[in-house]
């Protein structure tokens, strides 16, 4: 359920408040969505979050140890861009 603007939001809220059938139908649809929607899969979200943190941590360890060729790449704007490209390359190698 999405409202494009405040006026649309008002009309949706008014319809839900004044039409019991629409309210119940919407309520049951949201309950069903909560049971099946990835947004509410907390365990999966936590696993993915932990995986991302682990990848960042391992990548940081690689950077600190000098693996992956990330050491000093020079000064200036182009050096920062090159370092970022190399960082992304290390992360990409760590992803399955």
Secondary structure by P-SEA (a helix, b strand, c coil): cccccaaaaaaaaaaaaccaaaaaaaaaaaaaaaacccccaaaaaaaaaaaaaaaaaaaaaaaaacccccccccccaaaaaaaaaaaaaaaaaacc
